[in-house]
Amino acid sequence: MSEAETRELSPGAHIRSLMRSLDRATLSTGMANEDGWPYGSLVMVSVDQDGSPLLLLSDLAEHTANLKADPRVCLLFDGTVGLAEPLTGARASVLGRVEKIDDERMAERYLRRHPSARMFAGFEDFNFYRVTVERAHIVAGFGKIHWVEAADILSPRVPELEEAEAGIVAHMNEDHADANQLYASVLLGRDGEGWEMTGCDAEGCDLRFGGDVARLEYDQPVCNADETRKALVALVKRARQSAAG
């Protein structure tokens, strides 16, 4: 087990890890024509490298009309699925303000996470949005309840990694598909053949197989493409040793 898997996460890091590990959330907005009455809806979500949530929304959706009138939103990230006692699991309510973006890098990061969205991402009535996180509330079991400010949730931006990410992901999927499979099956214990990498950041990488997603953390944070390569090589060596043993 890696150091990243065994160390105790701070509440902010736990929230960030939870957001990165999930591909969907419950979006709560205030209904524009109902005096702000709360409205919850399911959305598919990705996060930028710093942890800021990214959304692709239709102008025809009720929640989009709501957020245009009031950009304040809450995203509930639920990490309790599959637990025998769901209330012992982690869930985080992330509060922030949403804004429409026109950023190719962020859009591609979202679409790698949700490849089926490419069929409608170019429609005129669909737009990408980014949530500027202000604070969040995490409940992670008995006595583990915290309000956390954005500065303790988001990780620092690493421009070099933002620029290199697409190339790293393409290289791993085209030339090292076996490594991606080892990450998923051996290190994460996930089923299925054909796992692909969808993203990487300073703290780890994201994988997908069909409708399943998985998150693999590095032993230590990285700050450039070379350090990312070394981290990925170290993980695949560990996976091969584990598989052989």
C-alpha positions, 0 to 999 in steps of 0.5 A: 500500500502506498504512502498516499493510500495510508496517510490521514487526509486533512478535511480539505484534501479529503473533499478534493479527493472525493470530488476527483474520484466521482464523475457525478453529483447532485446539483442544487440551485434556487428556482428562479420562478419560485422565489428561490425554492431549492431544486436538485438535479443529477449532473455529470461532473469533472474537476479541473486540475486544482479541484474546481468542478466543471460542468456541461449543461444544456440551456434547456435544463431547469437548473441552467435557468436557475443558475443564470438568475442566481449563480450560487450552487451546491454540489453534493458529492456522495462517496457512500455508494455500495456501503452497508452503512452509508452514513459511515461514508464520506460525502461533501456539499461543495458551495460556490458560484458557477460561471460559463467558460470558453476554455478548450483545455478545461472542455477537453478535460471534461470530455475525456472524463465523459467521452459520450458527451462529445456527441452533444458538446458542440450543440449551440444550447450546451455550454461548459461551466466552472464552479468557483468553490467558496467552501464545503461541508464534509461528513466522513463518519462519526466525529468527522464533520467539518466546514472547510474554506476554498483555500484548504480544498483546492490545490495550487495550479501547476501550469506546466502540468496543465499544458502537458496533461493531454499529451501524457494521457494520450501517450499512456493510452496509446503506448502503455495500455497495459500499465493503465490496466495494471493500475486498475486491476492490481493497485485498485482491485477493479474489474474489467479489461480496457481501462483508459486514463482520462486525466492526470494532475499533481496528486494522481491520475484518473481512469475509466472503463465503460461507466466505471471511474477510478482514482489512483493517487501518487505517493508524492505530489508532482510538479511537471511532466518528468516527475509525472512519468517517474510517478507512473513508472513507480506505480506500474513497477509496484503493480507488476511486483504485486502481480508476480508475488 
